[in-house]
């Protein structure tokens, strides 16, 4: 499997953040397991050789969604139906992006 980009990590990350506190290393381990990364993929380092690619992308997903994650984590805790709706909307966005169409959700 290919190491997922940070955008792909966002939804699984938000699901884990809903109502829970995590250490970043534990999140990296969980996401690595979910995406079934091989040992080589788990240990692949960035060009500078200081950080693994999956850890870097997890940090980017956290940084890009820090405020949104806090909002959605609290909201999903109160309304699990929102998570299902968001998952469907994300799937539609992905399908539309590959077909060249755009859809705005209000």
C-alpha positions as CSV (number, residue, x, y, z in Angstrom):
1,X,0.0,0.0,0.0
2,X,1.1,3.6,-0.6
3,X,1.6,5.9,2.4
4,X,-1.5,8.0,2.5
5,X,-1.2,11.8,2.1
6,X,-2.3,14.1,4.9
7,X,-5.7,14.8,3.3
8,X,-6.5,11.0,3.3
9,X,-5.5,10.8,7.0
10,X,-7.9,13.6,8.0
11,X,-11.2,11.7,8.4
12,X,-9.7,8.7,10.2
13,X,-7.9,11.2,12.4
14,X,-11.1,13.1,13.2
15,X,-12.9,9.9,14.0
16,X,-10.3,9.0,16.6
17,X,-10.2,12.5,18.1
18,X,-14.0,12.5,18.7
19,X,-14.3,12.6,22.5
20,X,-10.7,11.3,23.2
21,X,-7.3,12.7,23.9
22,X,-4.4,11.0,22.1
23,X,-0.6,11.2,22.1
24,X,0.6,11.9,18.6
25,X,2.7,8.8,18.6
26,X,-0.4,6.7,19.4
27,X,-2.3,8.3,16.6
28,X,0.5,7.5,14.2
29,X,0.5,3.9,15.3
30,X,-3.3,3.6,15.0
31,X,-3.4,5.2,11.5
32,X,-0.5,3.0,10.4
33,X,-2.4,-0.1,11.5
34,X,-5.7,1.1,9.9
35,X,-4.0,1.7,6.5
36,X,-2.1,-1.6,6.9
37,X,1.3,-0.1,6.1
38,X,4.2,-2.5,5.7
39,X,7.3,-2.2,8.0
40,X,9.2,-0.5,5.2
41,X,6.3,2.1,4.8
42,X,6.1,2.6,8.6
43,X,9.8,3.3,8.8
44,X,10.3,5.3,5.6
45,X,12.0,8.6,6.5
46,X,11.7,12.1,5.0
47,X,14.7,13.2,2.9
48,X,16.4,14.8,5.9
49,X,16.1,11.5,7.7
50,X,14.7,12.8,11.0
51,X,11.0,11.9,10.9
52,X,9.0,9.1,9.3
53,X,6.8,10.0,6.4
54,X,3.6,8.7,8.1
55,X,4.4,10.7,11.3
56,X,5.0,13.9,9.2
57,X,1.7,13.5,7.4
58,X,-0.2,12.8,10.6
59,X,1.3,16.0,12.1
60,X,0.2,17.9,8.9
61,X,-3.3,16.5,9.2
62,X,-3.4,17.6,12.8
63,X,-2.1,21.0,12.1
64,X,-4.4,21.6,9.1
65,X,-7.5,20.5,11.1
66,X,-6.7,21.6,14.6
67,X,-9.6,24.0,15.0
68,X,-11.9,21.9,12.8
69,X,-11.0,18.7,14.7
70,X,-11.9,20.3,18.0
71,X,-15.2,21.5,16.7
72,X,-16.1,18.2,14.9
73,X,-14.9,16.0,17.7
74,X,-17.2,17.8,20.1
75,X,-20.1,17.9,17.6
76,X,-19.8,14.2,16.6
77,X,-19.7,13.3,20.3
78,X,-23.2,14.9,20.6
79,X,-24.4,13.8,17.1
80,X,-23.0,10.6,15.6
81,X,-25.2,11.1,12.6
82,X,-23.0,14.0,11.5
83,X,-20.1,11.6,11.1
84,X,-22.1,9.4,8.8
85,X,-23.2,12.4,6.7
86,X,-19.6,13.8,6.6
87,X,-18.3,10.4,5.4
88,X,-20.9,10.3,2.6
89,X,-20.2,13.9,1.6
90,X,-16.4,13.2,1.6
91,X,-17.0,10.1,-0.7
92,X,-19.1,12.2,-3.0
93,X,-16.4,15.0,-3.1
94,X,-13.8,12.4,-4.0
95,X,-16.0,10.9,-6.7
96,X,-16.7,14.3,-8.2
97,X,-13.1,15.4,-8.1
98,X,-12.1,12.4,-10.2
99,X,-15.0,13.0,-12.6
100,X,-14.2,16.8,-13.0
101,X,-17.5,17.9,-11.3
102,X,-17.7,20.0,-8.2
103,X,-20.4,19.9,-5.5
104,X,-20.9,22.4,-2.8
105,X,-22.4,21.2,0.5
106,X,-24.3,23.7,2.6
